[in-house]
Amino acid sequence: MNGYQDESFVQQSSGLHLLEVNGGSTGCEGNWTIAEYSVVVLVFVFILKCTHLCHYCLVTKSLVKRKVKNEVGLQMKVLSKKPDDNNGVIVPGIV
């Protein structure tokens, strides 16, 4: 028992905790600790990273695939044409 006169204070919490902050400010005095500020900043950064990942998977990836498909189609059309014999270049062999 860690409390005063063999008493303990038991707290129960539910949910996912990335960082547990104990012993900070209690109540609504407006005095935040550095740990509480860091939790707010970390949550903001985490949300920003998730939105960027979703944007990449949903929007950017499909745009890139479409552009690559169009470019490959154009290149395949160019490759399927037979080259002209008159415009060919004769390269002498190395002696």
Order of alpha helices (4+ residues) and beta strands (2+ residues): alpha-alpha
